[in-house]
């Protein structure tokens, strides 16, 4: 059996949004922090910070809601899985909801949104789709 820390992160975020939590704590890793940074840059979360506990540490993500209390993230779905990786060239990157959502991509230049990948002309591993 495989462990998938990124899928665990996305599930924790999904569950926190479902119960209208203001923040969610996730075990820290570089990849998860990079995904959180992309979500912050694209306006899907308010922000995040790292909590040092002397061991692995935690990533605390502040979730974002609209003026009527509706979540900004409606859907967050894992694409590339441990058993079946999904690599895409820049021309094959999906347009999530015709540009209203984003695809998070792990590239040789770091974790980027699909928009940033198109600007730089690079592809990579399609991590997740957010809308």
C-alpha positions, 0 to 999 in steps of 0.5 A: 500500500502506498502513502500519498501525502499530497492526496492527504493534504487535499482531503484535509482541505476538502474536509475543512471547507465542508465543515466551514473551518477557518483554517486547517493544519497539515503535516509540513513538507516542501511540496505541500508548502509549494502547493499552498503558495500556488493556491495563495498566489491564485487567490484560493486561500488567504495564506499559510504559515509554518509551525515548527514543533521540533520535528516535521512541523505543520503547515497551517492554511487559512481558508478563504470564504466569500461575503456570504460565507461560500467557500472560494474552493468548490472542488479540489481533485487529485490527478496524478497518483502514486500508482499512476503519474500524469505528466503533461506537456505545456500544450496538453495542460487542461483549462479548468472551467475555461480559465475559472479554475487552475491546474497545479503542476510540478515542473522542473522550475518548481510547483506552478499554476497552469497559467504560469506554465503556459507563460514559461512554456513548460509542462510537468506532473499534473498534481491537482485541479482546483475550481 
